[in-house]
Amino acid sequence: MTGLLVVGGGGHAKVLIDIIKSDCKYEVAGYVDLIDRGKLLGCEYLGDDEHVLEAYAVRVPHGAAALGIGIVGPSPRRIRIFERLRSLGYALPPIVSTYARIGIETAVGDGTLICHNAVLQVCARVGSGSILNTNCIVEHDCRVGNFVHVAPGAVLCGGVEIGDESVIGAGAIVLPGKRIAVGCMVGAGAVVTEDLLGPGPYVGSPARRIV
């Protein structure tokens, strides 16, 4: 099995570790975080990311890592760490729960996490560094950009396009064929009935931009 270094130690990191442990493809080499949280689901704390990532890359050339930093809104720290890991030579494999449903002719980018019971239907595409969270549904022919978070229970109907760094809140629904611009935050339970053409927060049914 390949050892994965988990970057982050909060709640999202615990979900990530649980997903890794549910499979036999990878094992967790340990986690790095700004805070020493002790053992995290049995995984050892290796130190803070500022000091460990470069030293580990030297000690384990071509090592692999996984992002355990969640996305609530735009997440420059997640992007910054992703880019740093790449620059240090880490592999960033997609992590896909064995309990997710993945259709044929799909594509999942580097560093993306697909959680338990998520559905990625046929011919859908997901970029790098994104999160398809628990019980979300990404239907056929969707295009999901980089560093997107599709929150628990959200539904993207067929042919939806989601721009980079957008968040689709818990239980939100995006109707078929709609386009969502870069940097949108769709609130929990919102229903997107029209294209969202600019960044910012959108709430309600139908979803409307708020200031």
Backbone hydrogen bonds, N-H to C=O, Kabsch-Sander energy under -0.5 kcal/mol:
donor,donor_aa,acceptor,acceptor_aa,energy
2,T,25,K,-1.2
4,L,27,E,-3.0
5,L,64,A,-2.3
6,V,4,L,-0.6
6,V,30,G,-2.5
7,V,66,A,-2.6
8,G,6,V,-0.7
8,G,32,V,-3.3
13,A,68,G,-0.6
14,K,10,G,-1.7
15,V,11,G,-1.9
16,L,12,H,-2.5
17,I,13,A,-2.7
18,D,14,K,-2.4
19,I,15,V,-2.2
20,I,16,L,-2.5
21,K,17,I,-2.8
22,S,18,D,-1.1
23,D,20,I,-1.4
27,E,2,T,-2.5
29,A,4,L,-2.8
29,A,27,E,-0.6
30,G,4,L,-0.8
31,Y,44,E,-2.5
32,V,6,V,-2.4
33,D,47,G,-1.6
37,R,35,I,-0.9
40,L,43,C,-2.5
41,L,39,K,-0.6
43,C,40,L,-1.8
46,L,31,Y,-2.8
47,G,31,Y,-0.5
51,H,48,D,-1.3
52,V,48,D,-2.2
53,L,49,D,-1.2
55,A,51,H,-0.7
56,Y,52,V,-3.1
57,A,53,L,-1.9
58,V,54,E,-1.6
59,R,55,A,-2.2
60,V,56,Y,-3.0
63,G,60,V,-1.3
64,A,3,G,-0.8
65,A,91,A,-2.5
66,A,5,L,-2.3
68,G,7,V,-3.1
68,G,66,A,-0.6
70,G,68,G,-0.6
79,I,75,S,-1.9
80,R,76,P,-2.9
81,I,77,R,-2.6
82,F,78,R,-2.3
83,E,79,I,-2.5
84,R,80,R,-2.1
85,L,81,I,-2.8
86,R,82,F,-2.0
87,S,83,E,-2.2
88,L,84,R,-1.7
89,G,86,R,-1.5
90,Y,85,L,-2.3
91,A,63,G,-2.8
95,I,112,T,-2.7
96,V,94,P,-0.6
97,S,114,I,-2.7
100,A,97,S,-1.5
101,R,118,A,-2.9
102,I,100,A,-0.6
103,G,101,R,-0.5
103,G,120,L,-3.5
106,T,103,G,-0.6
107,A,124,A,-1.6
109,G,126,V,-1.5
109,G,127,G,-0.9
111,G,92,L,-2.2
112,T,109,G,-1.5
113,L,130,S,-2.5
114,I,95,I,-2.9
115,C,113,L,-0.5
115,C,132,L,-2.9
118,A,115,C,-1.8
119,V,136,C,-2.2
120,L,101,R,-3.1
121,Q,119,V,-0.5
121,Q,138,V,-3.1
123,C,104,I,-1.8
124,A,121,Q,-1.5
125,R,142,C,-2.3
126,V,107,A,-2.4
127,G,144,V,-1.8
127,G,145,G,-0.9
129,G,110,D,-2.4
130,S,127,G,-0.5
131,I,148,V,-2.8
132,L,113,L,-3.0
133,N,131,I,-0.7
133,N,150,V,-2.8
135,N,116,H,-1.5
136,C,133,N,-2.0
137,I,154,A,-2.5
138,V,119,V,-2.9
139,E,137,I,-0.6
139,E,156,L,-2.6
141,D,122,V,-1.6
142,C,139,E,-1.4
143,R,160,V,-2.7
144,V,125,R,-2.9
145,G,162,I,-1.7
147,F,128,S,-2.5
148,V,145,G,-0.6
149,H,166,S,-2.1
150,V,131,I,-2.9
150,V,148,V,-0.5
151,A,149,H,-0.8
151,A,168,I,-2.9
153,G,134,T,-1.5
154,A,151,A,-2.0
155,V,172,A,-2.7
156,L,137,I,-3.2
157,C,155,V,-0.7
157,C,174,V,-2.5
159,G,140,H,-2.4
160,V,157,C,-1.3
161,E,178,K,-2.3
162,I,143,R,-3.1
163,G,180,I,-1.9
165,E,146,N,-2.7
166,S,163,G,-1.0
167,V,184,C,-2.7
168,I,149,H,-3.0
169,G,167,V,-0.6
169,G,186,V,-2.6
171,G,152,P,-1.4
172,A,169,G,-2.1
173,I,190,A,-2.6
174,V,155,V,-2.6
175,L,173,I,-0.5
175,L,192,V,-2.3
177,G,158,G,-2.1
178,K,175,L,-1.6
180,I,161,E,-2.6
181,A,196,L,-2.0
183,G,164,D,-2.3
184,C,181,A,-1.0
185,M,200,G,-2.7
186,V,167,V,-3.3
186,V,184,C,-0.5
187,G,185,M,-0.6
187,G,202,Y,-3.5
189,G,170,A,-1.6
190,A,187,G,-1.9
191,V,204,G,-2.1
192,V,173,I,-3.2
193,T,191,V,-0.8
196,L,179,R,-2.7
197,L,195,D,-0.7
200,G,183,G,-1.7
202,Y,185,M,-3.0
203,V,208,R,-2.3
207,A,191,V,-2.6
208,R,203,V,-2.6
210,I,201,P,-2.2
